[in-house]
Amino acid sequence: MNNNFLGIALESIIQLCYSLCGNYVIAIILFTFLTKAILLPITLWTHRNSLKMVSLMPALNRLQVKYYGDKDQIAEETQHLYKQQGYHPLLSTVPMFLQLALLIGVIGAVRELLAGRESMLSLYPSQVGGITLLMPLAAGFSALLLGLAQNRLNPLQREQTKASQWTTNGVSIAISLMLGAFVPMGVGVYWIASNLLTIAQQLLLNAVMPPKKYVDYEALAESRKELDKLNALSAKVSPEDKRREKADYKRFFSVANKHLVFYSERSGFYKYFENIIQYLLTHSNVVIHYVTSDPRDAIFEKAQAEPRIKPYYIGEKRLITLMMKMDADVVVMTMTDLENFHIKRSYVRKDIEYVYVFHAPLSYIMTLREGALDHYDTILCTGKGQVEELRKSETLYHLPEKRIVECGYSVIENMREHYLAHRESYAGQGGKKILVAPSWQEDNILDSCLEPMLKSLVREGWQVIVRPHPEYLKRYTPRWNALRERYQDIPENKLYFQSDFSSNETVYSADVLISDWSGIVFEYAFSTGKPVLSIDTPMKVANPNYGAVVAEPLNLSLRGEIGARLPMERAGEAGAEVERLLEHTADYERRLGELRDEYLYNMGHSGEVGGRYILRQLKERAAKKKAPTQEKEKGEQKE
């Protein structure tokens, strides 16, 4: 006799269903339908909770982006969000527990109901074998159909990863196979009917409460892209570099009282800090903690000769956590959009001074996104245009006033020094050299007007050197190879395609530079005193609202002053323009010298200016930290 109360109740219901139809298979199916109908209010309640969870996913994804890598903070913020929105994660488990309780009751009910009756429904496939083994297969197949349907229909399961979906389905199929084999076949009928009716029930739930009415799927897709972008940051990092990164991360935070930290996105960015760092090393005893996201950064070699430089390799993914937990007095970077995207100011210390170093001269208002520098405290400016744009932006957008240091531009200083030291050797190479060095942006010279340009440039006595941006070579290697193949019959003394960037000799030895919107134009003109031919390809503007700050940025107004300009449609006239520029090299050298002195700050002394500022800030902070201790000591002495 069935002594289980639930089993007795379920047995009575199944018996009632049997009395209506006279067939135990149909009775069990009818019973299954009745249980689904009775539990529908609870299922609706659970469905609503699932929709709420999916509707929260954009916010949850963005929490992971905001606090990327900080599991404790993510967990804390997630619980706060759940509480704020009234979401209860455990509610999603209610159907599972109800189904388990029903299953236990059904097993007892079927066993008692069919006990002593000669019916296949009372047989156990694992004991009988033969044709009864079709039952576990049918149960497993019904679970497979349910899983496939839920992957498409269930709003919560649909948002899981493929791996999670198939893990859930695999567990369900395995349970179904075991149930079909080790319980009476009547229970197997119930289980198959339950799986199939659940598919129909999910269709009904989606009709009554359409997911699109409750979930912003566009926001969900956008937030997932943001998160996937971060997850992909370390996808190509080798196991060796991951181990090294982990060790450097631990070493970085093992150092207490870090005063000064530099961050470099990759090896080539050291040149923007070089003169400042050299000044600090020769005029102070400050230790420089240098974080780089390039495992092959040249800083590691430099640090071997300079023990006060402490280098750390931290990849872009782990950098997110490192920056959030940053503990230093001053942090110096060239990275824009601090706080706007995944790299945040420290939430461990609110008094860190973040210093931005420009990696281009003159104007920035077109080339950086709007608000890209809003969350920095101090800006080391290279020239006049930047100061004007910063102050006007602060007034226009009601921003806090930043500290602006009229610093200068070490890259041009060092290029100028090198060029003057080797000028005679570059001039003695014979012939005229024309360097074509475009940007890598869309519609650059290489992709838009190179052919007519080369037709006018390739001639006796001239060597045209085509030097792509490294990023172009990295992204568009097939295009580059096709270009080289197209002109392979022209001898290198007339046309040379440069793909080795280990040396800047072609930059210094060129008599004229041809470019589009690359930042190299001002670096070349101001360091060598030689003219530039600028091709007006379609301009890439990162900030379309730049006109609200300044009508014409210096990078535009001075474009014709450092040489000549040609519309892209007239690229075939490049040869004639270069001839004219070569005829006036002496005039351009004088004029470019005047522009350099007028628009660049502290030519030859930027490292000193920047270094002195940083040292002054470090000393002031040290004094502030020392003052409370001194006051405390005085108070103790009086007592």
N, C-alpha and C positions, 0 to 999 in steps of 0.2 A: 504494500500500500504506500502511496506517496504521502509522506509526513510533512513535506515542505509546503508552507502555506501558499507561496507564489505558484509552485508546481500544481497544487490542487486547483487553484483559480484558473490557471492556464489550461489545465486538463479539462475543466468544465466548459471553457469557451470553445476548445477544439471539439469537444463532444457535441456541443450545440451546433457548431458549423457542420459536423458530420450528419446530425439529424436533419439538417436542411437539404443536404446534397447526396448523402448516402455513399460518398467516396472519400476515403481518408486523404488521398493526395490533394483533391480539390478542397477538402476541409482545411488542410494545413495551409494551402495557398490563401484561402479566404481568411483564415485566422491571421496570417501575416499581414494581409491588407488591413484588417481591423486594427491591429497594433499600430501600424503606420498612421492610420486615421486618428486613433486616440492620442497618439503622441505628437500629432502635427503642431499643436500650439507650442510645445517645447522646442520642436524642430525649427519653427518660425523664429522663436526667441534666439536660438543658437545661430540661425542664419543671419539675423540682424546683427548679432555680435561679431560674426565673421566679416560682414560688410564694413562694420566700424573699424575692424582691424585693418582691412585693405585700404580704407579711406585714410588711415593714419600712416600708411607706408611712405608716402612722400615726405612727411615730417620726420619719420624714423630714419629714412635714408639720409636726409639732410643733417640729422643729428650725428650720424656716423661720419658724414663729410666734415662737419664742424669740429667734432672731437676725435678725428680719425686716429686710431691706434690707442686711444685712452679708454680702455674697457670699463674702468670704474666710473669714469665720468659719463660715458654713454649709458651704462646701466642706470645710473642715478637720474639722468635726464629722461630716459625712457620711462621709468616708473613715475616720474613727475607728469609726463605727458599722458600716460594711462589714467592717472588719477584725475587730471584736469578734464579729460574727455569722457570719463566714466566708463572706461573699457576694462573688462575683467578677463584676463587670459585663460583662467581656469574654466570659464563657461564653455569653451570650445571642446572640453573633454566630457561634457555632460552626455552627449549621444553615445560616446564610447562606453561609459559606465552603464547607461540604460540598456544598450545592446548586449553587454556582457551579462547583466542581471537577467534579461529576457532569455538569453541563450541557455543559461544554467537552468532557468525554470522550464524552458521548452524541452531540454534534454530529459529532465525528470518527468515532465508531463507525457511525452511521447513514449518513454520507456514504460510507464504505468498504463497508459491508454492501450498500448498494443501488446502488453504482456499476456502470454498464453494464446494469442491469436496467430494464426498461420498467415502472416503477411510479410511481404518482402520489406515493408517499411520498418519492421522490427529487427531486421538483420544488421550485423556489423560487417562492413566490407572487409576490414582487416582480418576477420575470423573466417568469413565464408569464402572470399575471393571470387574468382570467375567473373560473371557479368556484373556483379555488384561493384567491382572496382571502377566501373564507369561513373559511379557516384562521386568519388573524390575528384575525378577528372572534370566532371561537370561543375562541381563546386568551385574548383580552381579556375575554370574558364569563366564562370559568372563573376568571380572576383576580378579577373583580368578585364572583362567588359566594364565593370564598375569603375575600375581604376582609370581606364582610358576615357570614360565619360566624365569622371570627376576632374581629370586633368584639364578638360575643356570647359566644364560647366560650373564646378564649384569655385566661387570667387576667391577663396583663400588658397585652395590647392593649386589653382591656375597660376598664382603668382610665385609659387615655389620654383626652385631651380629644377632642371630635369633630373638631376641626381637625387634630390629630395623626393620628387614625385615617384621615381621608380623604386626608391628605397621603401616608401610607404606602400606602393603597389606590391612590391615583392613580399613584404611582411604579410599583407592581406592575402595574397595568393597562397603563401606557405600555410597560414592558419586555415584557409579554406580546404586545402588538400588534406591536412591532418584531421579537420572536423569531418570531412567527407569519409575518411577512412576509419576513424575510431569512435564514431557515435552511430546510433541507429540511422538507417537510411531516411527515416521520416524527418529527423533533424536536418539531414542534408537537403531534403526538399524545402524545409523552412529557410535554410541558409541561402539556397539558390534564389528562392522567391524574394527574400529580403534584399539581396543584392540587386536584382532586376527592378524591384519596386523602388529602391532608393534612387535609381537613375530617373525614373518617372517623377519621383518626388522632387528631385533637384530641378527638373524642368518646370515643375509647378512653382517652386519657391522663386525661381528666377523670373517667372511671369508675374507673380504677386509682388515681388520686391526686386525690380530690375537693377542689377549691379551698377549700370551706367548712371542711374539716378542718384546713387550714393557715393560713387567713387570718381574722382577727377583723374582719369587714366592718362591724360596728357601730362599732368603734373607728376604722376607716378613714373611715366616713361622718362621724363626729363631728369627727375631725381635719381633714377637708376643709372642713367648715363653719367651723371656726376660721380656717383659712387663707383661705377665700373672704371671710370677714368683713373680714379685714385688706386683702385685695386690693381690696375694694369701697370702702375709705375714701377713695380719691382719684378715684373714678369720676366724680364730678360737678364736679371742679375744672376750671376753665376753663384753656385753654392759656396765657392771660396770667398767671393766678395760679401756674401750674406754673413758668413762667419766673421769676417773682418769687420763688417759694419756693426754687428752685435757687440764685438769686443770694444770698438771705438765709442759706441753709444754708452756703454757701461763706464768706460774710462772718462768720457766727457763729464758725466754726472758724479763721478767719484772726486772731482776737483772742486773744493769749496772756495768761495770768494773769487770767482772768475770776474775780472774787471772788464776785460775787452774781448769781444768776439767778432770775427769777420765771417761772413758767409759768402761762398762763391758757388754759382750754379755749375760751372765747369772750368776746366783748366785755363782756358783762354781769358778768363775774367780777372786773373791776378794782375794783369797790366793796368786795370783801373784803380787798384789799391797800392800798386808797387811803390810809388814815391812816398805815399803816406806811411807805409810800413817801414820803409828804409829810414825815414826821419825818426819814427818811434824807436827803432832799434838803436840808432846812433845817439839819440838825445834823451833816452830814458832807460829805466830798467823794467818797464812794463812787459808782462808776458802776453803774447798774442795767441789766442785760441782761434784756429783757422778751420772752419767747417767747410767741407766741399762735398758736392754730390757726384763728383767724378772720381772713381777709384784710381784713375791713371793721372790725376792732377799732378802737375810739375811741383806743386807745393811740398810734396813728400820728399822730393829730392833736395829742395831748397832748405827744408827743415833739418836735414842731416848736417848742414854746414852752419845752421843757426839754431842753437838749443832753445832760444826763447820763443821760437815759433812752434806751437803745439798743433799739429794737423790731425784732423779726424775725417774719416770717410763716413758720411751719412747719406744714404740714398734718399730719393725724393719722397718715398712712402714713409720711412721712419722719421724723416725731417719734420713731418707734420707734428708728431708727438714731441720731438725735441724742441721745436719752437714754442709749443704750448707750455712746456715745462722749463723754458729758458730761465736761467738764473745768472744774470750778469749786470754790470752797470751800464755798458754801452754796447750796442750791436750795430755793426756797419754792414750794409748790403747794397747790391745793385738790383735786387729783385723788386719789381713793381707789384702793385695790388696787394700789399700787406693788408691783412684783415678782410679783404674783399672776397677772397676765394678760400682755398684750403690752408694757406699759411697764415697763422694768426699771431697776434701779439701774445706775450706770455700771460697766463692767468695765475702764475705762481708769484710773479713780481710785477706790480703795476707801475713801478717807477723806472723801468728800463728806458734809456734814451735810444730810440731807433734812428739811425743816421742813414740817409740815402745818398749814394754816390752815382752821379750821372755817367752813363757810358756812351754819350754822344755830346757834341758841342752844340751851342746855340739853342734852338727851339726844341720843345718836347710836346707842345700842346696838340699837334696833329698825330704824332706817332705813338703816344701812350693813351690807353683807355681813359675815359673821363673818370676822375676820382682815383686814379692809379697811385697818387702820392698822398692822399688825404690823411692816412693814418701814420705817417712818419712825423717825428718830432723835429728833425733837423735835415736840411738839404744842403749838400755841398755842391754848389753851382759851378759850372764851367765858364759861363759867360753871361752877358747882359740879358739876352732874350729870355733865359730861364727865370731870372729874378722878376722881370716884368710879368711874365705869365703866371708865376706863383702868386704874386701879390694881387693881381687882378682876379684870379680864381678864388682867393680867400674872400675878397670883397663881394664878388658876384654870388657865391654860394654860401656866404656867411660861415666860413670855416675858421677854426682857431688859427691864430697867427703862428707860423712855424719859425724856427730859428733858421735864418739863411746865411750861409757862409760863402762869401765870394772867394772861391777856392782856386779854380783853374782846372786845366785838363792835362793830366800827366801823359796821356797817350800821345798827343801832339808834341808835347815837350820832348819826350824820349825819341819820337820819330824824327823830330827836327835836329836833335843833338846827333843822332846816328847819321842822318843824311849829310850834315855839314862835315862830319868827321871823314866821310867816304865820298864826298862829292866829286872829287877829281877822278876817282876810279870809275864811278858810274858814268861820268861824262865822256870818258875815254874809250867806251865800248864800240863806238862807230855807228853810223846810220841813225835814223830816227826811230824811236820806239813808241808805239801807240798802245796803251793798255786799255782793254775793254773789260771793265769789272762791274757788272750789274748786280742788282739785288736778286733775291730768290722769290720775290712776291709774284703773284699772278700777272701775266702780261709783261714780264720783264723783257729786256732787250733780246735775250737769247730766244725767247718764245714768240716775239712779236715782229722784230725788224732787223735781225742780224744780217740776213742775206743781202738786202740792198745796201746796208752799211758797209759790209765787207767788199762789195763790188767797187765802192768808191775809195776804199782804204788800201786794199792790197795793190802795191805798186813797187817799183824799183826804189831802193834806198830806204824803204820803210819796213819795219817788222811789226806786225799787228799781233799782240798777245791777248788771247781770250782767257780770262781768269774768272771762273764762276764763283759765286758765293759757296762756301763749304756746305751750307744747308741745301743748296740746289743740287750739288753732286750727290749728297746723301739721299735726297728724296726722289730725284729724277735721273738716276743713273742711265736708264735706257735712252732718254732724250739726249743726254750728253754724249753717249757713245755714238748715237746716230749723227750728231753734229760733226764729230771728229771724222767719222767715216765719209760724210758728204764732201769734206774738204781735204781728204787724205792725199790728193794729187798735188796740192800746193806745198812747196818746200817750206821747212820750218823757219828758214831765214826770212820768209815773207809772212807766214801765218803759223802761229804756235798756240796750241791749246794746252794750257797749264792746269794740271790736276794735283800737283804736289804743292802744298801750302806751307811747307816747313821753313821756307825762306821768303822774305819780302823784297828780294832783290829786284824783281820785275816792277814793283811799286816805286822803288826809289830811282830806278834807271829810266822809267818811262818819261818821255818828253811831254806827253799829253795823256790825260785820263779821260776815258769816255764811260759814263755811267748813267743810271736812271735816277732812282731814289735811294740808292745805297748811302749809308752814313760815311762811306770812305771818301766821298767827294771833298768834304771840308778837311778831313784828316790829311789827305794827299795835298790839297792846295796850300794849307797853312804850314805844313811841315817841309815841303819841297819848294814852295814859291812858284810852282808851275800851274798852268791853266787847266781847266776842266771843261769838257763838252758834255752838257747835260741833255739827255734825250727825254722829252716829256711824254713818257709812257703813261697809261692810266695810273693816277696817284692812289696809293693805298692810304686811307685815312682811318685810324683806329678810333678817333674821337670826332664824329661828324658835327659836334657842337662847338668846335674850336673857334669859330667866328664870333661867338659871344664873348670870348676872352680877348682875342686880338684879331684885327682885320686881316693882317698878312704876317704870318710868322717869319722870323728871320731866315729860316731855311728856304723860304720861297723868295723873299725880297733880295737875298744875297746870291741867289742861284745864278743870275746873270752877271753879277759882279766878279765872281771867281773864274769866269770864262765866258762861254757862249751857251745858248740854249737852242734846241731844235725840236719842233713837233715830231712826233713819231712818224707821221706821214711823209716827212721830208728827210728821213734817215739816210736816203741815198745821197744827200748833200754833205754827209759827214766829212768826206775827204776834203772838200773845199773849205769847210769851217776849220778843220785841223790845220790846213795850210795857213789860214789867216792867224790862228792862234800862235803858230810857230814863228810867224813874222814879228810878233809883238811879245816875245817871251820876257824881254827886259822890262817892258812896261808892266806886265802882269806880276813879275817878281816884286817890283816896287809896290804895286797896288795891293797885292796879297799880304805883304808885310805890314802895311798900314791897317788893313782889315783885321789881321791877326792881333795886332797890338790894341786895336779899338774894341774888339768884341770878346777876346779871351782874357780872363783874369790872371794876373800874376804869372805871366809866361816865364817858365823856368823855376818857379817857386811854389807850385801848387802843393807839393808834398809837405813843405814846411808849414804852409798855412793850414792845411788839413790836419797835419800832425799836432801842431800847437793847439788847435781847437780841441782835439780829442784829449790831449794831456790836461788841458785846463779843466775840462769837464770831469775827468777822472779825479783830479785833485780836489775839486769842489765837492764831489760826492764823498771822497775820503774824509774831508774836513767835517761834513755834515754827520757822518757816522761817528766821528771821533768826539764831536761836541757833547752829545748826551753823556758819554762815558766820563768826560772831564768834569761836567757839572755834578755827576753822581759822586765822583771822587772828592770834589770840593765840599759837598754836603757831608760826606762821611768824616772829613777832616775837622769840620766845624763841630760835629757832635763829639 
